[in-house]
Amino acid sequence: MPEPPEVQTCAEALHRWTLGRRVLACDVVDPRSVRASRSDRPSHGSVQAADTLRGLVSGQAPGALERHGKRLLWRWPRGSLLLHLGMTGKWTRHATPFARVRLRLDDG
């Protein structure tokens, strides 16, 4: 499981990659990874929560990221996201076959 230094590194990378950008599209590959409430159970993921996520980020410029232990709080104009990297999770700048959620930014 990523430890706080790795989570902080992830926050800094997300901030760097998204600063001054706008999200053109949000592709939720695995709806089980998106939950409407704070839960670590995959069974709590839902298509409705994925739709809410798309509505929250689409067309928006991301805001500040704050690390809270092993979680990240990512502020957006329409609300906030609580991110957890899970056991081996990470955010990458390029698409991977293991992606659960993809954000397409206005810079490609």
C-alpha positions in Angstrom: 0.0 0.0 0.0 1.4 3.4 -0.9 2.7 5.2 2.2 2.3 9.0 2.8 5.5 10.0 1.0 4.3 8.2 -2.2 0.8 9.8 -1.8 2.4 13.2 -1.5 4.5 12.6 -4.6 1.3 11.6 -6.4 -0.4 14.8 -5.2 2.5 16.9 -6.5 2.4 15.2 -9.9 -1.3 15.6 -10.3 -1.0 19.3 -9.4 1.8 19.7 -11.9 0.0 17.9 -14.7 -3.3 19.6 -14.3 -2.3 23.2 -13.3 -4.0 25.6 -15.7 -5.8 22.8 -17.6 -9.4 21.9 -18.1 -10.9 18.4 -18.2 -12.5 17.7 -21.6 -13.7 14.2 -20.7 -13.8 11.7 -17.9 -13.8 8.0 -18.8 -14.7 5.7 -16.0 -13.4 2.3 -17.1 -14.3 0.5 -13.9 -17.4 1.9 -12.1 -16.6 -0.1 -9.0 -13.7 2.3 -8.4 -16.0 5.3 -8.0 -18.2 5.5 -4.8 -20.7 8.1 -3.8 -19.7 7.9 -0.1 -16.5 7.2 1.8 -16.1 3.4 1.5 -13.3 1.0 0.6 -15.7 -1.7 -0.6 -15.7 -2.3 -4.4 -19.3 -3.4 -4.1 -20.2 0.2 -3.1 -19.0 1.5 -6.5 -21.8 2.4 -8.9 -22.7 3.7 -12.3 -24.6 6.5 -10.7 -21.4 7.6 -8.8 -19.5 7.4 -12.0 -22.0 9.7 -13.7 -21.7 12.1 -10.7 -17.9 12.1 -11.1 -18.2 12.9 -14.8 -20.6 15.8 -14.0 -18.2 17.1 -11.3 -15.0 17.2 -13.4 -16.1 17.6 -17.1 -15.4 21.0 -18.4 -13.8 22.1 -15.1 -10.3 23.2 -14.1 -9.1 21.1 -11.1 -8.2 22.9 -7.9 -5.9 22.3 -5.0 -4.8 18.9 -3.7 -4.3 18.1 -0.1 -2.9 15.0 1.5 -4.7 13.6 4.5 -2.8 10.5 5.6 -3.0 8.0 2.7 -5.8 9.9 1.0 -5.9 12.9 -1.3 -8.6 15.6 -1.2 -8.9 17.1 -4.7 -11.0 20.3 -4.8 -13.0 21.1 -7.9 -15.4 24.1 -8.6 -18.4 21.8 -8.2 -17.2 19.8 -5.2 -14.4 17.7 -4.0 -13.0 14.2 -4.6 -11.5 11.9 -2.0 -8.9 9.7 -3.7 -7.4 6.5 -2.3 -4.6 4.7 -4.2 -5.6 1.3 -2.9 -2.9 -1.4 -2.5 -0.9 -0.6 -5.6 -2.6 2.3 -7.2 -1.1 5.4 -8.8 -1.9 8.2 -11.2 0.0 8.2 -14.5 0.2 10.8 -17.2 -0.2 8.3 -20.0 -2.9 5.7 -20.5 -2.3 2.2 -19.2 -4.3 -1.0 -19.6 -4.9 -1.0 -15.8 -6.5 2.4 -15.6 -9.8 2.6 -13.7 -10.5 6.3 -14.5 -9.0 8.5 -17.2 -9.2 12.3 -17.4 -8.6 13.8 -20.8 -7.2 17.3 -20.5 -7.3 20.2 -22.9 -3.5 19.8 -23.6 -4.0 16.2 -24.9 
